[in-house]
Amino acid sequence: MRLRLSVAVCTYNGGRFLPEQLRSISAQKRPPDELVVCDDGSSDDTVSLLEEFSRKATFPVRVIASSKNLGSTENFQKAISLCVGEVVALADQDDVWYPQKLERIEQHLLQFDRCIAVFSEADLIDDNSRSVGMTLWKTVGFDKGEQRRFREGDAVRVMIRRPVVTGATMAFRRKILDLLIPFPREVIHDRWMSLLLSTIGRIDLIPEALMQYRRHSGQQVGVGPRSMRDRLRHARVRGEELYRSEIEFFSRVQAHLRLYPSNFPTTESAVSEIARKLSHLELRLRLHRKEVSRVPNVFRELCNRGYWRYSAGWESVAKDLFLSTH
């Protein structure tokens, strides 16, 4: 038995890394049934590279070039919507897939027919395709405990706490796309999709690295800062913007869930958990603005374990106690 597999790729001035990614997709043990590429108004040789590849590929390739820049979120929605396969695997223009990627995804979805989406581990590489000696999950802090919670059906709470699913590692059953769109332009598509998918049904993880995820200065979105010093510096720079964007994101998710209550099995519990997350974020925003007393409010969130359910634990406690004083 086979599933019809589509691969959705979005490109924008990707000429430097795109050929390597296209070669890796072409070298799949289980080739895709179609490759849909939406280019977002590139000014380099990206489109010509894609057209040349489409003429040589052993599977159907559709290249849709936009005359204007839509932005990554809207462009991914467009690419996914044009796919006709039962399963859609997302791909970035600058990564490299291992030959077994699509094969493993198909095997998993055939074995677990209740699973609506799956994502995998990845190895990190640099601009020169050299390993940086680290995996994606380790970089984002997706540890064994959270992986276990994911397997045990607690994916919603894990992802409300923080994003752990990277779109380039994800594939999902296209039949539920209508429950995910429209993607708000202001949010990152993979975070929006993965959180909603976890409320619709079962989303599984594959602990095997199925691709190389490229970290480089030119990417729009990537893994976060690695060291504590980097994260504190990041928090100082973003400050109020971070809390406001998080509040906006979860407010949008909450509103979307209420549109389809009968289609989302965990809507009630997810909406309640998001409401508590929003309260936590709003408190941290007020602390940052120095609108409320710091010590008693931090202590209260410590006691109700809000920092561990909705933030980064002691690291977030330290930020609220000391960072906002600078």
N, C-alpha and C positions, 0 to 999 in steps of 0.2 A: 504493500500500500504506500502511496505517495501523497504528499500535500503539495498543492501548487504554491510555490514560493516566489514572492516578489522582493526585490531589493530596492529601497528608496534612498537615493543619494541627492544631497543638495550641494551645489558648487558655487563658489564665488572667488574669482582670481586664485584658483587653486593649481595653476600650472606647475608649480614647483614639486608638489607631492602627489598630485593626482595620478600620474602614470603608474607609480608603484602600487597605489590602492587598486587601480583598475586591473593590473596584472594579478593581484592577489584574489580578486573576485573571479577573474577568468580561470584561475588555477584551482577553484574549489572542487573537491572530490564529488560533491553533489552540486552541480551547477544550478544557478537560479533559473526559474522559468521565465523571468523577465527582469530587466534592469531599467528602472525609471529614474532619469536624472533631470532635475530642474535647476537650471543655472539662473543665478540672481543678478544678471546684468554684468557679467565679467568684462573687464577691459583688457585682459591678457589673452593667452592662447588656449584658455580652458575649453571653450566651445569647439574649437578645431580639433583639439585632442580627443574630445568626446565623440565627435563625428567620425574621426578616423577609427576609433575603437569600435564604434557601432558597426562599421563596415566589415570588420574582421571577427567580431565576436561570434561564438557558436550558439548563442542564445539571443532572443529578441532584446534590443536596446532602444529605448525611446529617449530622445534628448529634447527637452522643452526649454528654450532660451527666452528669458523675459527681457523686455526692452527697458524695464525699470526695476529698481531695487526694492524688493518686498520686505527684506529682513529675514533672518533665519527661521523664525517661528512660522510666519505665514508661508514661507517657501517650503518648509517641511510639510505643512498641512496640505499644500498643493500637490507635492510629490506623492504623499501617502494616498491622497484621494484619487490619484490617477492610477494607482496600482490595482490589479484585478485578481491577484493571488489570494488564496485562503489565508496565507500568513505573509506579513510584511516585516522584513528585517531592515532596520535603519542602518545607514552607513554615513560616516563622515568622509570628506574628500582627502583627508591627510593621514588616515590610519593605514594599517596593513593587516589583512585577515590571514589567519592560519588556514591551511587547506581543509581542515575538518570542521570549520565553523558552521556552515549551513547543514552539513550532515548531522552534527550533534544537536542542533536546534530541531531539525525535523524528527530525529529519533525521540527526543524528549517529548515533543508535542504529540507524537503518535502514541507513545507509551502512556501519557497522562492526558486523556482527552478532556478532563475538566480544567486543565491548565489553560488560561487565556493569554498568558504572556510569560516570557522567560528572558533572563539576562545572565551574563557571564562575567567572570573575572577577565582581566586583561593585563598584559605586561606593558610597562611604560618605556617609550623610546624618545630620543631627542631629535633635533633637526636633521641629524645625519644618520638616522635609523639605527643608532646605537642604543643598547639597553642602558637604562639608568639604574638598574639593580633594584627596582621596586615594582610592586604590582599596584593596580588601580585601587583595589579594595583597601589595601593597607594605607594608601595615601588619603583616602576619604574617611578612614577610621571605621570601616565596616568589618568589625571584628567577629570572632567565633560566636560570641554571645548573641550579637544581633543577627548573625546568619542563622543560628538556631531558632531565634524568635520568628524569623521569616518563615522557616520550614514549618514551624508549629502553628502558623496561621495568624501571626501578629504583625503582618507586614504594614498594615495601616498605621499603627502606632509608631513603628520604626521610622516610617517615612514622614510622619507628621513631625517627629522630633527633628529630622534633618534628611536631606536627599542623599540616597545611597545608590540609585540606579542611574547609570550613564546611558544615554540614548543609543550611542554607537554600539553598545553591547546587547541591545534589546531587540526582540522580535515579538509580535503579537498577532492574534487572530483578527483579521480585518472585519469580521462580521459585527464587532462591537464598536467600530469607528464612529458611528453616528452618536454614540453616547459620550464621545470625547470632544467632538468639535462643537463650536469653533474654538480654536486655540486663541486665547487672548494675546494680542500682539506684544503686550508688556511682559509676558512671562516666557521662560525658557521651555520649549516644547516638551523635552523629555521629562522634566520634573512634573509638569502638568499631567502628562500622559500616565506616568508611572504611579502617581498618587491616586488618580481616578481609577486606573486599572485594578489597583489593590482593593478598592471598594466594590468593584463589580464582581470580581471572582478571584481565583487562585493565580498568583504570580509567583513563578518558581525561579530559583537561582541555580546556575551551573558553576560550581567552584573551580572548574578548569579554565585556564586562560585560553580563549579562542581567538584572540587578536592582539595586535600591538597598538596601543593607544599613544598617539604622538603628543608630547607636551612641547609647545614652542611659543615664542613671544607673539606670533601673529594670529593665534587662534582667538576667536571671539569668546568662547567659553571653555574653560578647562578645569582640571582638578585644583583644589584650593591650596593655600599656602601650607607648607609642610611643618615647619618648626613652630614652637610656642612663640618665639620672638617674631616670626613672620605673621602669625595669627594675631598677636597683639598689635603689631604695626598696621595690619589690615583693618582691625577694629577701630583704631584711632583715625585712620583715613576715612573710612566709610561712615562710622558713627551713626548719626540719626538716619541717614539714608538707608542703612541696612535694616533697621527696625521698621521703617515706613514701608519699604518694599516687601518685607515679609508679611506685614499686616495686610497689605494690598493683595498679595498672592493668596493667602489663606481666606480672606474675605471672598475673593473670586471663586475659589474652590467650593467654599460653603454654599454660595449662591447657586453654583452649577449643580451641586448634589441635590439641592431642593427642587430643581427642575425635573428630575427623573427619579422620584422616590421609589417607584415600584421596580426600577431596573437596577438599583444599587442595593444589594442585600444588606450592606452594613451602613446604610445612610444615616440612620438615627444615631448609632454609636459614633460614627465618624464625625457627624456634625457637632455632637456634644464634645468630642475630643478636640476638634478644631476650635470650638468656642473657648475651651480652657487654654489652648495654645495661644489664641488671640489675647486673652486676658494676661497671660504671662508676657507676651511681647509688648503689650501696651504698658505694663508696669515697667519693663526694662527701658522703654522709650522715655517714660516719665523720669526714671532714675538718671538717664543720660542727660535729660534737660534740666535736672536738679529741681524738678517740680514737687517731689516728695522726699521724705526723709530716707536716707540711704540705708542705714544699718538696720532699723526695725523691719523695713520691707524686704531686704535681702534675707534677714533671719526668718521671716515668715515663709518666703519661698523655699528656704532651706528645709524648714520643718515639713512643708507639704510636698517636698521632693519635686517641685516644679522645675528646678534647674536640671534634674536628671531625666524628667519625662519630656521636657520641651527644649532643652538647651544642652550645653556641653559639660554639665556637672560643675566640678570645682573650677574649671577654667572660666566658666561664665560667672561664677561667684566672684572670682578674682577680678574680672573685668568690671563688674558692677560695684565692687567695693573700692577699687583703686583707679581703674582707667578713667572713670568719669571725673576724677578730681583734677586731671591734668588739662 
